């Protein structure tokens, strides 16, 4: 990016801010802002988080309905299609696993009492669970790690043949050597593969609260982030509550006691539990299934700068359904980001004129399983990276108490622009930021685009939980964030060439 002197850059920035903050009805920013209301944003979130879309699992009927609905919205705004075959959907393959029927789990505790567990409060399936009907003893295997060559093995002298293994989901905060733990070793597929290699028939995960603080305790969460290992079609994976793990281990608080003992001694404390579990899970797996990003384009008004673009994106997907009556709504994560992109598209299209540069609006598939759609679009963009000025990403933007914008350390000119607009309005933006990228912004940052990542603070209480519903959202904060993002995005897209906000 061509640098210009700091004083000149600041002058340009102030002039742009003054120009962007007009309040007359004819001003494009004012016209766009008028379309952004909490009522409209929350209405779209309610639609996307509803049962018709079944938790928006890519490749599944619920996600495809949501993608078609979003494409229709873009079309109604008069935006150009940016997908395949002159349409709005950009098709891509994705690994797919859908849970059928209603999974069941029944636990017999060491005292001989048998009781069914409840889907949701007591257990959920991991998104890439295998199928199976298993009735077996439960064996506790600590962190589920087997690296004897590094001096640690939760399976040493432990017979798990044809049994169900109970393990901690995260890796420990300590390591038996100086190598540390890589991310892959903590993933469900890696630990499930280790359990199966030792003869286990199923695996149960438990997630103790961070730091052992019960104030941080969360129930079982839905997830399709599975790791790089091969799919285990015959190995059920369930995540259970801390209370249910305690029942299997024989006493309230026993799970945390065992974790504390293992961590303090840095040695395995695996054991037979004297409990049993009977479970049934049926899933259909496909290594590759078609899904799509949803892409629309507003062409810029400048004859030269129209070939440059600002990308505005959010992931549309979530983690799906686990029974006819149980699904993960994903209202904040990330119906809120998707609704923000749709409302920003409307604000731009209703501004009375297009900005100088083009704007690409993208709703991504497959963020939850590893940024699949964002990487695909970054590799197959509407405008090449060298002709793109920036990328704004929206993820979990409607729950919490203030606004946080990532990217400030690498791209202070963009971050300071947002900060200045915020100071003129509600002063809701916190100082905390980070470098470029984060979630779906990462592939664009890696491709050389400047990125801003829009999110709220203290907004993750219901992350990946069945309680992530529209009723938990902060409509006032949501509207403020999207309006702030629109002011910032418009100014970047409409910036004259050779200013501090111009990419090149």
N, C-alpha and C positions, 0 to 999 in steps of 0.2 A: 504494500500500500504506500503511495506517495505521501510523504510527510510534509506538512506546511508549518511555518513558525507558530509558536504557541499563542502569541498575542493575536495574530491573524486568525488562527483557528478559533480562539475564544470569541472574537468579533463575529465571525461567521455563525457560530453557535447561537449567540445572543440574538442576532438578526433573525435566524431561523425560528427561534423560540417565539419571538414577537410575532413573526408572520404566522406561526402555527396556532397561536392562541386567540385568533379573532373570534368575536362573539356575534357578528352580524348573521342574520338568517341565510345570507348568500355564501357565507364562509364555508368551505367544504368540511373543515374540522367540526364546526358547530352542527352542520347538517348530519354528519356521521355520528357524532356523539348523541344526537337526539334519538337515534335508533337503539341505543344501548340502555336497557333498563333491567333491573333485577327481576322484574316480572317475566320479561321475555326470556332472559337467560335461564331462570329456574323452570320455566315451562318446557324448554328444550331438554334440560337435564332430566326432568320427570319423564319425558318421553323415552329418552335413551336408557334410563335406569328401570324402565317398566318391565313387567313379565313377558311382554311380547318379544323382547329382544334377548331374553334368557341369559343375561350376563355377558353377551357379546363375545363369545369364544370364536376366534377366527376359523373360518372353514365351516362353522356350524350355522344352522338356519337363522339363529338369532342375530349373529353378526352380519350375515349377508343381508338381512332385512334392514338393519341399521345402516349399512353402507348404501343400500339402494335409497333409503329415506334421505340420507345426507346428500347423495348425488342429485336427487330431485330438488332439494333446497338450493343447491348451487345453480342448477338449471333455471329455477324460478327467478333467481337474482340476475339472470342474463350473463353469467360468467361463462367464459370459454371452457370447454372440456380440456383437461390436461392428462387424461388417461389413455388407454389403448383404443385403437379403432375409432377415433373421434368420439370417444365416450369419456365419462368422468372416472371410471374405475381402472386402476393400474393393477393388473393381475400379477400375482406372484405365488410361488409354492410355499407351503408351511407344514410343519409336522403337526399331526392332529390326533387327539385322543378324546373321545367323548364318553362320559359315564352314563350308563343306561339304567333304567329302573331306579330303585332306591337302595343304596348300600346299607348294610346292617352290621352292627357290632354288638356282641353280648359278652359280658365280662363276669367271670367267677373269681371272686377275691379269695385271699388265703383263708378266710373264715368260712368258706363254702357257700357264701351268699352269691346268687346269680341274678343279674339284672341287665336289661337292655340299655345300651348307651343311646343318646339322642343325637341324631344328625344335626350338626350346627353347634350347639353348646358343648357337647362332649367330644365329638369327633367330626372330621371332614376327610375326604379323600384328597391326596395330592393330585393335581391335574393330570399327571402322566402316570397314574397308578396302573398296575397291571390288573388282570382279572383273576378271580379265584374264590373258592369256598374252602376255608381253613378253620379247623377246630383243633387247637393245640395248646400246649403249655407256653407260658410267656417267660422269656429269659431276658434279664437286664444286661445290656452290653455297653454301658457307659456312653462314650461319644461315638461308638460305632466305627472305630478306627482300628486298622490292623496293619501296622508298619513295624514289624519286629526288627527290621534292619536299621530302624532309626531309634529303637529302644522303647517302643510303646505298642501294646497289642491288647485291645479290649476282648479279643477272642481267645487269648492264650488259656489253655486248659478249661475251656468253656464248651460244653456240648450243646450246639444249637440245631442239630440235625432234626429236620421236620418240625421245628418249633417256630414260634413267633418272637421276633427280637424287638425289644423296646430300647430306644437310644435317644440321646439328646440330639436335637436338630443342628445346632451350631457346633463348630469346633471349639476346643478350649482356648482360653486367652493365653495360655502358656504353651510351650513346645519342648519336646524332649531334646532337641538339638538347636543349632543356630539357623536352620533352613527356613523355619516358619511354615505356616500352612498355606497352601495355594487355595484359591477359590474353588477349584474343581473338586477337591477332596471333601468339601463340606456340602456338596450338592446332593439332592435326594438320590439321583441315579448312582452316584459313586458309592454312597453308604449302603444303598440297597444291593448293589452288585457285590460289595464286600460281604454283606449278610448272606446273600444267596450262595456265594462261593464257599461259605462255611456250612451250607446245608439248610439255612432257614427257609421257611415257606412264605413268610410275610414280615413286614416291618412296620412298627409303630413309632412315630416321632413325638417328642414332647419338647416344648420350647420354654425353658425357665425364664422368668423375668430378668431383664438386664440388671446386672449387679446384685441379683437376689432380692431386689426391692419389690415387694408385692404391689406397690403403687404402679409399677410398670407392667403388671401381669396382663396378658391378653389371652383371649380364647383362641381356639384353632382358626387358622386363616386359610383361605383358598389361594393356590398358587400354581402356575404352570411353568415356573422357572425350574428346569429339571437338570441342567448340566449336560456335559458333552458325551457321556457314556451312552452305550446302546440301550434302547428301550427293553424293559423286562416285561414281556406280555403276560407272564404267569406269576408275577410277584406283586400282590396288593401292597399299596403304600397308604397308610392312614396317619393323619396328625391328630393327636388327642390332647385333651385339656390336662392341666397340671393336677386337678382334683382326681381325674380318672387314673392318671399315672400313680398318684398316691394310693388309690384303692388297690391297684395291682401290686404295689410294693408293700402293702400291708399296714400303712399308717399315714395319717395326715402329716405333711411336712417331710416325708421320707425322701421324696425326689430331690428337694433342695439340700437335704442333709447329705445325701450321697454325692451330689455334685460338689458341695463344699469340701467333702472328704477327698474326692478325687483331685480337686484343684489344689488343695493344701499339700497333699502328698505327691502330686504329679505321678500318680500310678493308678492302674486300673483297679476297679472294685466291682467287676462284673459278678453276677450271681443268678441262680435260679430263684424265681419269685414265689413259687407255690400258688400262682394264679393261672387261670386259663382264659383264652379268648376264642370266640367263635365269630367269624366274619364272612361276609359275602359281598363281593364287588364284581360288577360286570362292566367292562369298558370295550369300546371298539377303537382300534388303533389303525392309523394310516401313516406311513412314513412321509407321504407327500400328498397334500390336498390343496386345491386352488382356493385362494382368498384374494383380497384386493385392498390397496390404498384407495382413497377417494381424493381426486385432484381437480382443482379448478383454477382458472387464470383470469385475472383482471389485467388487460393490456394497458401499458403506460401511455400517457398522452404526449410525451416528447418523442419526436421522430428518431432520435438517436438513443436516448436513455431507455426507450421501451424494450430494448434488447438486454437490459439489465433487470435484475429481479430481487425483491425481498420475499423470502419464504416464511410463511406463517403456518405452524403445524401443531398437532396434538395427536395423541394416540386414541383411537376409537375403541379399541378392544379392552376386554376385561377377562375374567377367568371362568365364566360360564355357569352352568347349572349342574346340580348333583342329584336331583330327583325331580319329579313333576311339580313338587311344591316347595323346592328349596333351590335358590340361585343367589348369586352374588351381584347386587345391583350396580356397584361401582359408580355411585353418583358423583362423589368427589374425584374418584380415580377410575376413569377419567372422562365421564360424561361432562364434567364441568369444563375441562379443557377443550373437548370437542364442541360443546355449545359456545364457548368463547370464540373459537375459530369461525363457526357459522355466523355468530353475531358480528365479528370483525369483518367478515366478507360482506355482510349486509351494510355495515357502516361505510365501507369503502365504495360499495356499489351505489349507495344513496347519497354520496357526497356532492353530487352535481357535476363533478368532473373527476377524471382519473388522475392519480399522481403522475409525476414524470416517469417513474419506473413502473414496470409491471410488478404485480403481486401474485404469488403462487400460494394457494391455500391447500393444505394437505392434511387429511386424517389418516393416520397410520394404522396398519394391522400389526399384531404380533409384538408390541412393546413388552408385554408381560412375559413372553418366552425368550426375550433377548434382543430387542430392537430390530426385529426382522424387517418390518415394513420400512422403517426409517433408513436402514442400511440399503435396502433395495432402491428406495427413491433417491438417496444420495448418489448411488451408482448409476441411476437411470433418471436424471433430472429433466425437467422441462427446459430449464436454462442451465448451461454448464456452470460449474463452480466459479470459473474465472469471470463469469458475467453475472454473478450473484453478489449482492451487497451485504446481506446478513440473513440469519435465520432466527426467528423468535419461536420458542417452544413453550407450550402451556400444559402443565401437568399438576393436578390437584390444586386448583386455584379458587375454590369456593368455600373452604372451611378453615377457620382459624381466627386470628386477631390482628394480623398485619400482613404487609406485602413484602416478599423477598424476591430479589432479581439476581440470578446468577450470571456470571460472565464478566463482572466488573473488573476483576484483576487483569484479564487479558484485553478487554475491550472497554476501557474507561470512558471513551468518547460516547459510546452508546449508553452505558450505565449512568453517566452523569446527565445525559439528556433526560432519561427517565426520572432521575432524582430531582432535576430542576422542575420538571412538570409537576411532580408529586409535591414539591415544596409550595407550589402555587395553588394547590388544591387542598387535599386532605392530610398531607404529611403522614402517610401510612406506610411508607417504604423504609425498611430497616437498613442499617449499614452493612449487615452481614451479606457477603457475596462469595464468589469463588471464581476460578478460572473459567475458560470456555468449556462448552459441552455440558454433559449431564443427561442421562436417559436419551430420549430421541434427538436431542441436540448434538450428541456426541459424534455421529457420523458426519455431520455437516461441519463441525469444528475440525475434525480430522481432515476433511476435504479442503479446508482453508477458508471457510466462511466465518465471519464474526457471529457470535451467538449471544442471545439473551434468553435465560431460562426463567420463566414466570411461575411463581409458586406462592403459597401463603405460609406463614409460620404457625406452628402448633395446630396443624391441620390433619394429622395422621392418626387420630385416636381410633378411627374405624377403618383403617387401611386394610383392604382385602377381607373385610368382615361382612357378614350378612347385614350388619347394621349401617353400612355405608349407603344411606338413603337420602333423598332430597330434604327430608325434614331436619337433618343435621347441619345443613349448610347456612352460611352467613350471607344472605342476599345483598346486604348493604356493602360489605367488603368486596364481594364478587363483582358488583357493578363498578365500584371504584377501581378495582384492578383492571377490568377490561377497558374502561374509559382511559385509564392511564396508558395502557398498552396501545390503544388506538392513537392517542396523541403522539406517542413515541414512534409507532410504526409509520404513521402518515408522514411525519417529519423526515424519517429516513428514506422512505420511498419517494418523497417529493423534493429531496435535497438537490440543489444545483450541483453540476459536476464541479470537481476540484474544490470541494469543501471538506471540512474535517469529518463529515458524516459520509462522504462518498467513499466507496470501496477502493477505487483506483482513479 
